[in-house]
Amino acid sequence: MATVVEKTGIRRTKGWLYFIDKRGDVSRVPMARGGGKAVKKGREKVVRCGIQREEGFLYFIDKKGNVAKVKMKRSTTRKRKTAARSTPRRRKTAGGSTTRRRTTARRSTARKKPARRKTAKRSTARKTARKKPARRKTAKRSTARRTTRRKVRR
């Protein structure tokens, strides 16, 4: 877990971001979306500690307001990736002698077509709501009926 480097007992106020600056002192800056009244811009030193940082440790201000450090999971030195070899590696067999890997000619495979997206089934209530209204009867039909009605009356 974390070990306390320096006991400062800082009381935090709302709308400020507290951090340890390059010189090892505790500073604060108004948050971008801190809320409350507008505060002056720029950093402000809270406590002068002058902490000497060690490599591979993360320094922070804990809940009690003290400066603490914890070892980082990753090491600071990173391994370099080796370049791709032009000749294949030799591997050991069960007998202990080394053999060369076989290189087989790779076939060029045709690309698959992208899968079609399935459309979601819509509810029947929506389908009925979207139906077009029934077509009105044309003028020819209505006149034809009128003429037949007149003939019947006579």
FENMOBEL-V280207 format. One record per residue. N is the residue number from 1. PSI is psi in whole degrees, -180 to 180 (NA if undefined). NEAR is the number of other C-alpha atoms within 12 Angstrom. Layout:
{{N	PSI	NEAR} {N	PSI	NEAR}}
This chain:
{{1	-172	12} {2	147	18} {3	138	18} {4	127	22} {5	-46	25} {6	133	27} {7	112	20} {8	-33	23} {9	46	18} {10	134	23} {11	120	18} {12	145	23} {13	152	17} {14	140	17} {15	7	19} {16	145	27} {17	121	25} {18	137	31} {19	170	31} {20	120	34} {21	-176	27} {22	-30	16} {23	-6	16} {24	13	25} {25	157	28} {26	125	35} {27	169	28} {28	153	28} {29	142	26} {30	137	25} {31	152	22} {32	-39	15} {33	48	14} {34	-21	15} {35	179	13} {36	-163	13} {37	157	12} {38	131	13} {39	160	19} {40	147	14} {41	161	12} {42	163	14} {43	158	20} {44	128	21} {45	132	22} {46	-54	25} {47	138	27} {48	115	20} {49	-42	22} {50	47	18} {51	131	24} {52	118	18} {53	143	23} {54	148	15} {55	139	15} {56	7	15} {57	148	21} {58	126	26} {59	136	31} {60	172	30} {61	119	34} {62	-177	27} {63	-31	17} {64	-9	16} {65	12	24} {66	156	28} {67	127	36} {68	163	29} {69	152	25} {70	145	22} {71	135	19} {72	151	15} {73	-42	10} {74	145	13} {75	158	12} {76	-26	13} {77	128	8} {78	144	7} {79	141	8} {80	145	6} {81	138	7} {82	148	7} {83	155	7} {84	134	8} {85	142	9} {86	-34	8} {87	143	11} {88	150	13} {89	154	14} {90	139	15} {91	152	14} {92	141	12} {93	-179	11} {94	-34	8} {95	-16	8} {96	-16	9} {97	156	10} {98	142	12} {99	157	14} {100	141	13} {101	144	13} {102	138	12} {103	117	11} {104	145	7} {105	127	6} {106	138	7} {107	143	6} {108	118	6} {109	144	6} {110	142	6} {111	142	7} {112	149	7} {113	145	6} {114	143	6} {115	140	7} {116	141	7} {117	136	6} {118	133	6} {119	141	6} {120	142	6} {121	134	9} {122	151	11} {123	157	10} {124	-28	10} {125	-37	10} {126	-39	10} {127	-43	11} {128	-33	11} {129	-27	11} {130	-3	11} {131	146	11} {132	149	9} {133	155	8} {134	144	6} {135	144	7} {136	151	10} {137	144	11} {138	165	10} {139	-33	10} {140	-44	11} {141	-45	12} {142	-39	13} {143	-34	13} {144	-39	14} {145	-39	15} {146	-42	14} {147	-39	14} {148	-37	13} {149	-38	12} {150	-39	11} {151	-38	10} {152	-38	9} {153	-33	8} {154	NA	7}}
